[in-house]
Amino acid sequence: MSTSFFIPAVNVMGEGALGDSVGLLKGYGFKHGLIVTDAFLNKNGVVKTVTDLLDKQGIKSTVYDGTKPNPTTKNVKDGLELLKANQCDFVISLGGGSPHDCAKGIALCATNGGDISEYEGVDRSAKPQLPLVAINTTAGTASEMTRFCIITDEKRHIKMAIVDRNTTPVLSVNDPALMMGMPAGLTAATGMDALTHAVEAYVSTGATPITDACALKAVEIISQSLRTAVKDGKNAKAREDMAYAQFLAGMAFNNASLGYVHAMAHQLGGMYDLPHGVCNAVLLPHVEEFNMQSSAARLKDIAQAMGVDVRSMDDQQGAKACIAAIRSLSKDVGIPANLTELKAKAEDIPTLAANALKDACALTNPRKGTQADVEGIFKAAM
């Protein structure tokens, strides 16, 4: 059976990437961009840095800074109205996963019409989105280079997973200088998000030798660099290493897809408006304990990538060592110990589990679970 590998056509990375990438935009023939970002980045001057660079290239820009941490269907509608009113011919997302996902929703609806909820699922759109340039400021979601778009449906209180080849940006930008200002908590959450991407992609039923290589290298770098990035946010090497690691993890899950961690985390975010990376970090060891029955050998590989000496271990021992290493890293970077600390409610578990099993990310989990199984994972994580 054939497989496909999705990635933006151009990806600019490393020190000076922002200036170099904006210099490329004139060659695309773009005239007026809608910058999709959040209020914080607009207030702290990051948006102005980008608009000034665009001005020098003779490219006009309009700013939409209403993106919420978990972007909503309303955010997409509001941004789309602004795009149409200013006749923008391309979109720039500036920030972490939230602005990137919001921008994808806007760009997709700009060319395909309708409401973003119509595109929930896999490859539901008919036309390529309006060209999207994704400028990243965090090291975790990899949304700047993926075909995944997660939008909260405010009416249903769920996060919709939109997995569509037409949401892939045309250009991604990862400049570690833009990541220096990330606070420790955000660095930890996004870093554990990247680790989750790599782990889920490696055990996914959609894994290939290409995604395996990306996932294991991402795990290795994150294990070596995340603690430093959290402790010393101005450490240039740690920031650049994490930028590359999250991109590698993105290459892995963008093509191998994910599993129950993300399927379940989406429900927690949709119901309680919780930070996605933190939900992933709390759930990851519990889901991989469930997956051990089918994926022990693969989890042992991940333990080795995390620096564990597995030479004397069998697969089950290696899998347990992997889960212990994940828990140790999570604790070291200050992730909450359980879902109770995040104010999740036990009485909501049946609904959370039912919706998780319908999530597109659940399709490639290596072990198929029942409603009772997924409820059990949620309970264990409480």
Wavefront OBJ file of the C-alpha trace (Angstrom):
o trace
v 0.000 0.000 0.000
v 1.367 3.432 -0.914
v 1.908 6.195 1.605
v 2.053 9.985 1.293
v 4.411 12.453 2.960
v 3.127 15.985 3.577
v 5.295 18.969 4.412
v 5.381 22.656 3.352
v 7.304 23.266 0.148
v 9.698 25.681 1.886
v 10.825 25.622 5.534
v 13.209 28.292 6.836
v 14.921 27.430 10.121
v 17.586 28.724 12.498
v 18.962 32.096 13.527
v 17.841 34.867 11.162
v 15.039 32.770 9.662
v 12.395 35.480 10.127
v 14.180 38.126 8.074
v 15.225 35.637 5.413
v 11.710 34.238 5.030
v 9.984 37.615 4.744
v 12.504 38.453 2.053
v 11.219 35.453 0.091
v 7.583 36.580 0.157
v 7.911 39.163 -2.602
v 8.775 36.354 -4.995
v 5.404 34.759 -4.323
v 3.621 37.832 -5.671
v 1.648 38.414 -2.485
v 0.111 41.879 -2.060
v -1.832 41.963 1.231
v -1.621 39.514 4.109
v -3.930 38.868 7.037
v -1.725 38.321 10.107
v -3.486 35.926 12.479
v -2.022 36.153 15.985
v -2.989 36.797 19.607
v -3.234 39.934 21.736
v -0.052 39.159 23.702
v 2.173 39.010 20.621
v 0.551 42.166 19.308
v 1.212 44.051 22.547
v 4.802 42.904 23.052
v 6.019 44.112 19.672
v 6.468 40.810 17.813
v 3.670 41.660 15.378
v 5.210 45.070 14.658
v 8.527 43.404 13.882
v 6.782 41.341 11.208
v 4.691 44.205 9.800
v 7.816 46.378 9.522
v 9.601 43.633 7.589
v 6.581 43.255 5.300
v 6.471 47.019 4.703
v 10.065 46.936 3.491
v 9.024 44.353 0.903
v 6.062 46.478 -0.208
v 3.523 44.019 1.227
v 0.474 45.374 3.054
v -0.863 43.687 6.175
v -3.958 43.617 8.375
v -3.813 42.181 11.890
v -6.354 39.877 13.526
v -5.237 39.360 17.134
v -8.379 37.802 18.610
v -7.175 34.192 18.606
v -7.917 32.379 21.877
v -5.533 29.781 23.390
v -7.975 27.142 22.121
v -9.164 28.809 18.864
v -12.893 28.714 18.280
v -15.302 28.643 15.372
v -16.037 32.302 16.173
v -12.343 33.179 15.890
v -12.336 31.658 12.406
v -15.471 33.564 11.389
v -14.178 36.874 12.732
v -10.830 36.474 11.019
v -12.485 35.480 7.751
v -14.656 38.598 7.793
v -11.555 40.773 8.279
v -9.743 38.972 5.468
v -12.611 39.552 3.043
v -13.094 43.183 4.075
v -9.439 43.931 3.287
v -9.235 41.719 0.180
v -6.209 39.845 1.521
v -4.613 37.429 -0.925
v -2.694 35.363 1.635
v -2.585 34.625 5.362
v 0.287 34.818 7.853
v -0.015 32.937 11.133
v 2.213 34.285 13.884
v 2.519 32.483 17.191
v 2.135 28.927 18.423
v -0.438 26.289 17.627
v -3.456 28.475 18.347
v -2.804 31.210 15.730
v -1.607 28.588 13.227
v -4.773 26.520 13.604
v -7.019 29.582 13.510
v -5.256 30.800 10.376
v -5.684 27.418 8.707
v -9.401 27.543 9.405
v -9.642 31.049 7.947
v -7.584 30.188 4.871
v -9.522 26.972 4.225
v -12.930 28.646 4.467
v -11.723 31.561 2.323
v -11.459 29.290 -0.713
v -13.896 26.473 0.097
v -16.704 28.511 1.684
v -19.035 27.445 4.457
v -18.291 27.012 8.160
v -15.096 25.416 9.466
v -17.184 22.733 11.210
v -18.037 21.325 7.771
v -14.439 20.174 7.371
v -14.126 18.138 10.570
v -12.502 14.800 9.783
v -10.030 13.773 7.093
v -9.647 15.536 3.716
v -13.139 17.033 3.580
v -12.221 20.116 1.539
v -12.296 20.339 -2.260
v -9.856 23.203 -2.919
v -6.460 24.312 -1.620
v -6.692 26.967 1.072
v -5.562 30.536 0.539
v -1.729 30.516 0.710
v -0.579 30.372 4.326
v 2.815 31.477 5.676
v 3.324 30.159 9.219
v 5.790 31.982 11.499
v 6.367 29.983 14.676
v 7.099 31.389 18.150
v 6.888 28.202 20.254
v 8.598 24.812 20.138
v 5.914 22.194 20.440
v 2.795 22.033 18.310
v 4.500 21.917 14.867
v 1.253 23.321 13.506
v 3.337 25.663 11.350
v 4.147 22.711 9.077
v 1.315 20.197 9.460
v -2.022 19.430 7.830
v -3.705 19.262 11.260
v -6.104 22.021 12.337
v -7.789 21.872 15.758
v -10.742 24.214 16.319
v -13.095 24.329 19.311
v -16.774 24.048 18.465
v -18.294 26.317 21.096
v -21.788 24.892 20.703
v -20.789 21.257 21.209
v -17.887 22.010 23.624
v -15.533 19.759 21.689
v -12.321 20.247 19.767
v -12.739 19.374 16.112
v -9.811 17.590 14.453
v -9.518 18.744 10.859
v -6.860 16.679 9.086
v -6.658 17.961 5.525
v -3.859 18.071 2.965
v -5.221 21.455 1.852
v -4.340 23.081 5.188
v -0.581 22.574 4.707
v 1.207 25.972 4.740
v 3.268 26.981 1.709
v 6.091 28.300 3.913
v 7.045 27.658 7.548
v 9.436 29.727 9.652
v 11.234 28.625 12.824
v 13.520 31.325 14.182
v 14.721 30.489 17.724
v 15.088 34.217 18.428
v 11.281 34.424 18.479
v 11.170 31.675 21.122
v 13.513 33.279 23.661
v 10.670 35.057 25.446
v 8.581 31.955 26.129
v 7.950 31.536 29.872
v 9.018 28.304 31.565
v 5.484 26.926 31.846
v 4.760 27.385 28.160
v 8.169 25.969 27.235
v 7.416 22.858 29.296
v 3.902 22.389 27.929
v 4.872 22.832 24.285
v 7.966 20.677 24.724
v 5.928 17.824 26.173
v 3.447 18.308 23.339
v 6.318 17.721 20.903
v 7.394 14.614 22.818
v 3.831 13.307 22.640
v 3.772 13.889 18.876
v 6.946 11.857 18.456
v 5.875 9.002 20.740
v 2.392 8.695 19.264
v 3.733 8.825 15.717
v 6.294 6.108 16.471
v 3.700 3.658 17.865
v 1.024 4.674 15.316
v -0.402 2.130 12.898
v 0.469 4.646 10.164
v 4.198 4.729 10.950
v 6.759 4.315 8.157
v 10.569 4.131 8.160
v 10.648 7.862 7.353
v 8.372 8.872 10.223
v 10.198 6.470 12.554
v 13.519 8.206 11.887
v 11.997 11.636 12.509
v 10.210 10.522 15.675
v 13.192 8.874 17.340
v 15.520 11.797 16.605
v 12.904 14.183 18.011
v 12.643 12.116 21.208
v 16.426 12.109 21.564
v 16.768 15.888 21.217
v 13.804 16.688 23.475
v 15.162 14.406 26.186
v 18.509 16.186 26.002
v 17.290 19.783 25.650
v 13.863 20.392 27.203
v 15.004 20.573 30.822
v 17.604 23.204 29.899
v 15.145 25.209 27.800
v 12.714 25.310 30.736
v 15.375 26.181 33.304
v 17.252 28.716 31.145
v 14.959 30.254 28.545
v 17.769 32.376 27.119
v 19.935 29.357 26.273
v 20.264 29.744 22.511
v 21.372 26.179 21.839
v 18.527 24.645 23.833
v 16.001 26.877 22.063
v 17.341 26.004 18.618
v 17.519 22.306 19.483
v 13.882 22.359 20.605
v 12.866 24.174 17.414
v 14.402 21.396 15.336
v 13.026 18.666 17.603
v 9.434 19.882 17.436
v 9.749 20.173 13.641
v 11.013 16.595 13.395
v 8.130 15.447 15.602
v 5.784 17.360 13.314
v 7.182 15.579 10.260
v 6.506 12.304 12.039
v 2.925 12.835 13.179
v 1.894 14.863 10.131
v 2.313 11.669 8.142
v 1.931 8.801 10.647
v -0.863 10.585 12.580
v -1.378 10.236 16.332
v -3.400 8.224 18.839
v -5.494 8.202 21.989
v -3.416 10.813 23.834
v -4.417 13.507 21.390
v -7.921 12.151 20.905
v -8.475 12.381 24.661
v -6.630 15.670 25.173
v -8.812 17.326 22.530
v -11.878 16.509 24.618
v -10.360 17.967 27.792
v -9.462 21.145 25.939
v -12.884 21.434 24.366
v -14.805 20.868 27.579
v -12.639 22.768 30.080
v -10.554 25.098 27.866
v -7.348 23.535 29.220
v -3.846 23.944 27.712
v -3.329 21.246 25.107
v 0.310 20.447 25.835
v -0.335 19.964 29.555
v -3.251 17.599 28.846
v -1.031 15.573 26.512
v 1.752 15.379 29.082
v -0.582 14.126 31.821
v -2.236 11.538 29.571
v 0.845 10.248 27.720
v 2.163 7.708 30.276
v -1.331 6.368 30.955
v -2.133 5.824 27.280
v 1.230 4.155 26.648
v 0.596 1.821 29.591
v -2.584 0.820 27.764
v -0.633 0.455 24.492
v 2.084 -1.747 26.016
v 0.154 -4.886 25.073
v 0.684 -4.168 21.377
v 3.663 -1.784 21.310
v 6.178 -2.909 23.943
v 9.062 -3.273 21.466
v 8.444 0.174 20.049
v 8.208 1.755 23.484
v 11.535 0.119 24.322
v 13.018 1.915 21.278
v 11.703 5.199 22.659
v 13.275 4.468 26.051
v 16.609 4.020 24.318
v 16.155 7.318 22.457
v 15.498 8.955 25.839
v 18.898 7.763 27.064
v 17.846 4.638 28.962
v 20.253 1.682 28.775
v 17.882 -1.049 27.565
v 20.468 -3.654 26.527
v 19.628 -6.049 29.352
v 15.852 -5.493 29.172
v 13.170 -7.464 27.380
v 10.439 -5.597 25.531
v 8.093 -5.334 28.508
v 10.852 -4.052 30.769
v 11.915 -1.572 28.101
v 8.350 -0.336 27.709
v 8.054 0.205 31.465
v 11.386 2.064 31.427
v 10.035 4.286 28.642
v 6.963 5.215 30.673
v 9.121 5.901 33.737
v 11.402 8.162 31.674
v 8.395 10.095 30.345
v 7.086 10.571 33.878
v 10.498 11.722 35.084
v 10.842 14.321 32.319
v 7.304 15.560 32.890
v 7.932 15.968 36.614
v 11.270 17.705 36.060
v 9.699 20.401 33.863
v 6.815 21.051 36.252
v 3.850 19.387 34.555
v 0.853 18.769 36.911
v 0.672 15.220 38.237
v -2.897 14.404 37.221
v -6.138 15.605 35.671
v -7.651 16.386 39.070
v -5.119 19.207 39.420
v -6.473 20.528 36.103
v -10.023 20.531 37.561
v -11.318 17.757 35.299
v -14.474 16.114 36.664
v -14.989 12.375 37.080
v -18.663 12.665 36.155
v -17.684 13.925 32.689
v -15.542 10.891 31.862
v -18.199 8.915 29.914
v -18.809 11.891 27.605
v -15.095 12.599 27.250
v -14.404 8.968 26.361
v -17.230 8.706 23.847
v -16.075 11.835 22.033
v -12.431 10.705 22.118
v -13.291 7.511 20.275
v -14.860 9.618 17.506
v -11.793 11.845 17.160
v -9.778 11.429 13.937
v -6.574 10.927 15.955
v -7.988 7.770 17.547
v -7.957 5.926 14.225
v -4.229 5.170 14.280
v -3.775 4.245 17.943
v -1.947 0.895 17.983
v -4.387 -0.792 20.352
v -8.101 -0.440 19.790
v -10.051 0.343 22.918
v -13.671 0.215 23.950
v -15.652 2.912 25.700
v -14.812 1.198 28.995
v -11.100 1.094 28.099
v -10.892 4.808 27.377
v -12.910 5.643 30.484
v -10.387 3.545 32.409
v -7.472 5.557 31.009
v -9.175 8.806 32.009
v -9.818 7.456 35.525
v -6.204 6.359 35.890
v -5.079 9.863 34.900
v -7.352 11.521 37.470
l 1 2 3 4 5 6 7 8 9 10 11 12 13 14 15 16 17 18 19 20 21 22 23 24 25 26 27 28 29 30 31 32 33 34 35 36 37 38 39 40 41 42 43 44 45 46 47 48 49 50 51 52 53 54 55 56 57 58 59 60 61 62 63 64 65 66 67 68 69 70 71 72 73 74 75 76 77 78 79 80 81 82 83 84 85 86 87 88 89 90 91 92 93 94 95 96 97 98 99 100 101 102 103 104 105 106 107 108 109 110 111 112 113 114 115 116 117 118 119 120 121 122 123 124 125 126 127 128 129 130 131 132 133 134 135 136 137 138 139 140 141 142 143 144 145 146 147 148 149 150 151 152 153 154 155 156 157 158 159 160 161 162 163 164 165 166 167 168 169 170 171 172 173 174 175 176 177 178 179 180 181 182 183 184 185 186 187 188 189 190 191 192 193 194 195 196 197 198 199 200 201 202 203 204 205 206 207 208 209 210 211 212 213 214 215 216 217 218 219 220 221 222 223 224 225 226 227 228 229 230 231 232 233 234 235 236 237 238 239 240 241 242 243 244 245 246 247 248 249 250 251 252 253 254 255 256 257 258 259 260 261 262 263 264 265 266 267 268 269 270 271 272 273 274 275 276 277 278 279 280 281 282 283 284 285 286 287 288 289 290 291 292 293 294 295 296 297 298 299 300 301 302 303 304 305 306 307 308 309 310 311 312 313 314 315 316 317 318 319 320 321 322 323 324 325 326 327 328 329 330 331 332 333 334 335 336 337 338 339 340 341 342 343 344 345 346 347 348 349 350 351 352 353 354 355 356 357 358 359 360 361 362 363 364 365 366 367 368 369 370 371 372 373 374 375 376 377 378 379 380 381 382
